Amino acid sequence: MLKTIIWCARDAISENSNSCIMVVHFKQAGKRNAVTAFTLLEVMIGFVIFGLATTGMIYGYVEANRMAEWSSQSLAAMSYGSQGMEQMRSAQWCAEEYSTGNGQGTTDVLPMTNQPDGTWGFWTNQVDTLDIPTTGNLINVTDYLYVTSISTNPPLRRIVSQVVWTFRLTGKLFTNTAVTLRAPDQLQ
């Protein structure tokens, strides 16, 4: 769209003259001036801000993915440890039966032996792989189960399950521990 500017200049010689010279200028409307454009510095700052925001979003996504993978592996290891602990806990221990020469309540199926740390109790370890869907190498776990006698009257034993596993992304070792108490079976 063109903008028309018309103005009239009077002849300086004849002041009373009605003659005028018409000058017409055409100027394009809506054209931006060069001073209102972005400078190179402003464009570069815009790119830097966009790059920082994009980097933050990508880092957040990667960190959330890593935490979700660690949580799934930790939960699978805890489940594996609970299985071993429940197997130990469900062993028969009748407090009313007598064993030969040992007295009442000593017929526990779990044997009491000397542990590696010198305390009296039962210990074992189981090595297996985590039961989670994965690609690549399997994740090996070791479940260390300890049964120690807490008291003889009333008969009470403590069962500790420690599962040691390696986080695949970092290679660090982690240990999940569960502890429960065990008493003789109740008579019905």
C-alpha positions in Angstrom: 0.0 0.0 0.0 1.4 3.4 -0.9 1.0 6.5 1.2 0.7 9.7 -0.7 2.0 13.0 0.7 0.9 16.1 -1.2 2.0 19.6 -0.3 1.9 22.8 -2.0 4.7 25.4 -2.3 3.7 29.0 -3.1 5.6 31.0 -5.5 7.8 33.5 -3.6 7.6 36.1 -6.3 4.0 36.6 -6.4 2.6 36.4 -3.0 -0.9 37.2 -4.0 -0.8 34.6 -6.7 -3.0 31.5 -6.3 -0.6 29.4 -8.3 1.1 26.7 -6.4 3.4 24.0 -7.3 2.2 20.6 -6.4 4.9 18.2 -5.2 3.8 14.5 -4.7 5.9 12.0 -2.8 5.1 8.3 -2.6 6.3 6.4 0.4 5.6 2.7 1.1 3.5 2.3 4.3 4.2 -0.3 6.9 7.9 -0.7 6.1 10.1 -1.3 9.3 13.0 0.9 9.9 16.4 -0.7 10.2 16.8 0.4 13.8 13.9 -1.9 15.0 15.5 -5.2 13.8 17.4 -7.7 16.1 21.1 -7.3 16.4 23.5 -10.2 16.1 24.1 -10.2 19.9 20.4 -10.5 20.6 20.0 -13.4 18.3 23.0 -15.2 19.9 21.6 -14.6 23.4 18.3 -16.1 22.2 20.2 -19.2 20.9 22.0 -19.6 24.2 18.8 -19.4 26.2 17.1 -21.9 23.9 20.1 -24.3 24.2 20.1 -24.1 28.0 16.4 -24.8 28.2 16.7 -27.8 25.8 19.7 -29.1 27.7 17.8 -28.9 31.0 14.8 -30.8 29.6 17.1 -33.6 28.1 19.0 -33.9 31.4 15.7 -34.1 33.3 14.5 -36.9 31.0 17.7 -38.9 31.3 17.8 -38.5 35.1 14.2 -39.6 35.5 14.9 -42.7 33.3 18.0 -43.6 35.4 16.0 -43.3 38.6 13.2 -45.4 37.3 15.7 -48.1 36.2 17.4 -48.0 39.6 14.0 -48.3 41.4 13.0 -51.3 39.3 16.3 -53.1 40.0 16.1 -52.3 43.7 12.5 -53.5 44.0 13.4 -56.7 42.2 16.4 -57.3 44.6 14.1 -56.6 47.6 11.6 -59.1 46.3 14.3 -61.7 45.8 15.5 -61.1 49.4 12.0 -61.5 50.7 11.6 -64.8 49.0 14.7 -66.2 50.7 13.6 -64.8 54.1 10.1 -66.3 53.8 11.6 -69.7 53.0 13.6 -69.5 56.2 10.7 -68.2 58.2 8.3 -70.9 57.0 10.6 -73.8 58.2 8.9 -75.9 60.8 9.7 -75.2 64.5 7.5 -76.9 67.0 8.0 -75.7 70.6 6.1 -78.6 72.1 8.3 -81.4 70.7 11.4 -82.7 72.5 14.6 -83.4 70.8 16.9 -86.0 72.2 18.5 -84.5 75.3 18.1 -80.9 74.2 14.8 -80.1 75.9 11.5 -78.5 74.9 11.3 -76.3 71.8 14.5 -77.3 70.2 13.1 -79.1 67.1 13.8 -76.2 64.7 14.4 -77.4 61.2 16.9 -74.6 60.7 20.2 -75.8 62.2 22.2 -73.5 64.5 25.8 -73.3 63.4 28.7 -71.0 63.9 28.5 -68.0 61.5 31.5 -66.4 59.7 31.4 -63.4 62.1 31.7 -65.7 65.1 28.1 -65.4 66.4 26.0 -68.5 66.9 23.4 -69.0 64.2 22.7 -70.2 60.7 23.8 -68.6 57.5 23.7 -69.3 53.8 23.9 -67.4 50.6 22.1 -67.8 47.3 23.3 -66.5 43.9 20.8 -65.9 41.1 19.7 -63.2 38.5 17.1 -60.5 38.9 13.8 -61.3 37.4 13.2 -58.1 35.5 12.8 -57.6 31.7 16.2 -56.3 30.4 18.4 -56.3 27.4 22.1 -57.0 27.5 23.8 -58.7 30.5 21.7 -60.2 33.3 21.9 -58.7 36.7 23.4 -61.1 39.3 22.4 -60.9 42.9 23.6 -62.6 46.1 21.3 -63.1 49.0 23.0 -63.6 52.4 20.6 -65.1 54.9 21.4 -65.1 58.7 19.4 -66.7 61.5 20.5 -65.9 65.0 19.0 -66.9 68.3 17.7 -63.9 70.3 16.3 -65.6 73.4 15.6 -69.1 74.6 12.7 -68.3 76.9 10.6 -67.5 75.0 12.3 -69.0 72.0 12.8 -66.3 69.4 15.1 -66.0 66.4 16.0 -63.2 64.1 16.2 -63.7 60.3 18.3 -61.2 58.3 18.3 -61.2 54.5 20.9 -59.0 52.7 20.7 -58.8 48.9 23.8 -57.5 47.2 23.4 -56.3 43.6 25.2 -54.2 41.0 23.5 -51.2 39.4 24.0 -51.8 35.7 24.4 -48.1 34.6 27.1 -47.1 37.1 28.6 -50.5 38.2 28.1 -49.6 41.9 27.2 -52.2 44.5 24.0 -51.8 46.5 22.6 -53.8 49.5 19.0 -54.2 50.4 18.3 -55.5 53.9 15.2 -57.0 55.5 14.9 -58.2 59.1 12.1 -60.2 60.7 11.6 -62.3 63.9 10.6 -65.9 64.1 8.9 -67.8 66.9 7.9 -71.5 67.2 4.7 -72.7 65.6 1.5 -72.3 67.6 -0.5 -75.3 68.7 -4.1 -75.3 67.4 
